[in-house]
Amino acid sequence: MTTSSVAIFDASSMPALAFLRSLAGRGVPVTVYSSDFSDMCRWSRHARDCQPCPDSKDRGQFLPWLSEQLKAGTISNVAPTSDLIAFYCAELRDEFPESARRMIPTVACITDCLDKKKLHERCHAFDVTPLEVESPVSVDEAAAAAARLGYPLFVKPRTHIGVGMAERGRMVANEQELRDEFHPYRLAPGYTDGSPAFPDLSLPLLQSFVPDVDDLTLCATGFCDAEHGMRAMMISERHMAWPPDIGVSVEQVTVANERVESAAIRLMTGLKVSGIFNIEMLVRGNEYLVNDLNPRGFGFMSFNNALGQDLSWMWYQATLGATPALASRPPLGQRWVIGLPFHWRMLWSLVLGPDRGHAMRRWLQMLTSSCKSGIFRLDDPLPALFNLIATLRHPRSFVRDAVRKQLILRQRAVRKQLVLSQGKA
């Protein structure tokens, strides 16, 4: 098989590290582009070629720069490490080599995935149940929409494109809080509400609230080829996120779930998306509600890679025109953990409660089981160190998030006990 170099951006992210370790470990020429010397990928032993680049969040500088690199042939293939990078590649799709375009969706296709309002509509078209959302354009419309959805609910961006990952949304409990929170987001340079891809980009949407998403969220991950169908599929449960409830996964466990798998196949086939994907579904009673579809690398992609579904390598083969071989299903009950947030949450679970016995059993299970590590590897330890430094850059926030989650759980436990005692009386 011929080779092609791969450019990796988002060098502080876990998807970038998964791509780097997989591809460079197989001898693929890889260049890490980064604007920050402390990005963890720069410190991997696989990062033999690191180059500077403009900040990808600055559209006005980054997009013309990437276009120039493609025209000059300096870059011919870009790993889809984030929503933003995947969207840039879609915008510049015609400037990539023909074989690479197979794994780059069109702008229309990628906005169907990344815009929650459009995703909601597309799910219904393919007989998949989405999480309920409303897209009001004024505060008064938002109040009326919230009455239909019911409180509490989330006020959040329609997409992270142009808004950024720092704004993950706010939960509101009543109309007054809704009116305080419903306001346009500040957009990054180069983005406006007049964008044809994302109209009304700065306006928040309303999303229904599903309790206990930090304790159980189902994920369908894998690799799909629009021509040849699903090539790899894994179903896993997310048991913890960081920051709690709204953040990225820090604990996944492989499971079997035919309903989730069937919904994922219908959605990916209907959208005709090729490449790596992560579909997140929230559990509400007997319902599985699609919350996100990420048509690119995702935070726990190293879990698939470690269990024999090397999604990074499958993506690379497809960009060269090959059809990746079918990957076998991973064993059930396999666990993937990012250590620091997990241990930190378990510590505060024991200090503050509730259900300290359950927390201790869960902690011991993790310590005594064979877990796949999210970041740390003995043969490549430095990325974990620099990720730790970045995580602890704002220590007060790190403490506050963990304590806040446990206090919420304590309050729920007290209310539940009160209801039970009143029922017995």
Salt bridges, closest charged atoms under 4 A:
ASP55 OD1 - LYS57 NZ 3.51
ASP83 OD1 - ARG296 NE 2.74
GLU91 OE2 - ARG59 NH2 2.65
ASP112 OD2 - ARG122 NE 3.34
ASP115 OD2 - ARG158 NH2 2.54
GLU132 OE2 - ARG284 NH2 2.82
GLU134 OE1 - ARG148 NH2 3.20
ASP140 OD1 - ARG179 NH1 3.18
GLU167 OE2 - ARG170 NH1 3.29
GLU175 OE2 - ARG179 NE 2.90
ASP212 OD1 - ARG412 NH1 2.75
ASP214 OD2 - ARG345 NH1 2.94
ASP225 OD2 - ARG102 NH2 2.82
ASP225 OD1 - HIS228 ND1 3.55
GLU227 OE2 - ARG102 NE 3.96
GLU237 OE1 - HIS239 NE2 2.73
ASP245 OD1 - LYS405 NZ 3.09
GLU251 OE2 - ARG335 NH1 2.49
GLU251 OE1 - ARG362 NH2 2.59
GLU261 OE2 - ARG329 NH2 2.66
GLU280 OE1 - ARG238 NH1 3.41
GLU287 OE1 - ARG284 NH2 3.12
ASP292 OD1 - LYS116 NZ 2.49
ASP310 OD2 - ARG26 NE 3.26
ASP379 OD2 - ARG45 NH2 3.52
ASP379 OD1 - ARG377 NE 3.02
ASP380 OD2 - ARG21 NE 2.83
